[in-house]
Amino acid sequence: MATIKYLSDGGPDGASLGQSTSDLIALYGGTPVSQRAAAIQAASVVSASTYISVTTNFAAFCAEVAATLTAIGAWKGSA
């Protein structure tokens, strides 16, 4: 039977990875990186009602999302 370790202590305030944008984080054994910052990120708005408004080039926005997920190791990127 597998032994699972949780990052959360189950507290009511939740859990967080990193204390600042410069903290390095990775998933699935990837190389830890700090939070990405790109102009395309400031141009998008995602509301709590799940409405997504992208005010600039949609392809550039999608490319930045893919690059961010790949950088932290959440998305493999290349095959």
C-alpha positions in Angstrom: 0.0 0.0 0.0 1.3 3.5 -0.9 2.2 6.0 1.7 1.0 9.5 0.8 2.5 12.6 2.3 0.4 15.8 2.2 1.8 19.3 2.0 -1.2 20.7 3.9 -1.8 20.3 7.7 -5.6 20.4 7.1 -5.9 23.9 8.7 -8.9 26.0 7.8 -6.7 28.7 6.1 -5.5 26.3 3.4 -1.9 25.7 2.1 0.5 27.7 0.0 3.5 26.9 -2.1 6.1 29.7 -1.8 6.1 32.8 0.3 7.0 35.3 -2.4 7.2 35.6 -6.2 10.9 34.9 -6.1 10.6 31.6 -4.2 11.5 28.6 -6.5 8.8 26.0 -7.1 8.6 22.8 -9.2 6.4 19.8 -9.7 7.1 16.3 -10.8 10.9 16.6 -10.2 11.3 19.6 -12.5 13.8 22.4 -12.0 12.5 24.9 -9.5 11.7 28.3 -11.0 10.4 31.6 -9.7 7.0 33.1 -10.7 6.9 34.1 -14.3 6.1 37.7 -15.2 5.1 38.7 -18.7 3.1 41.6 -20.2 0.5 39.2 -21.6 -0.4 38.2 -18.1 -1.5 41.7 -17.1 -3.9 41.9 -20.1 -6.1 39.0 -19.0 -8.9 38.9 -16.4 -10.4 35.8 -15.0 -13.3 36.4 -12.7 -14.8 34.2 -10.0 -17.8 33.6 -12.3 -15.5 31.6 -14.7 -15.9 34.3 -17.3 -12.6 34.8 -19.2 -11.8 38.0 -20.9 -8.6 38.1 -22.9 -8.0 41.6 -24.2 -4.9 40.9 -26.3 -3.7 38.2 -28.8 -5.3 34.9 -27.7 -2.5 32.8 -29.2 0.1 34.8 -27.1 -2.0 34.3 -24.0 -2.3 30.5 -24.6 1.5 30.3 -25.3 2.2 32.0 -22.0 -0.1 29.7 -20.1 1.6 26.7 -21.7 5.1 28.1 -20.9 4.1 28.7 -17.3 2.8 25.2 -16.8 5.8 23.7 -18.5 8.2 25.8 -16.4 6.8 24.5 -13.1 6.6 21.0 -14.4 2.8 20.7 -14.4 2.8 20.2 -18.2 5.4 18.1 -19.9 5.8 20.5 -22.9 7.6 18.5 -25.6 6.9 14.8 -26.2 
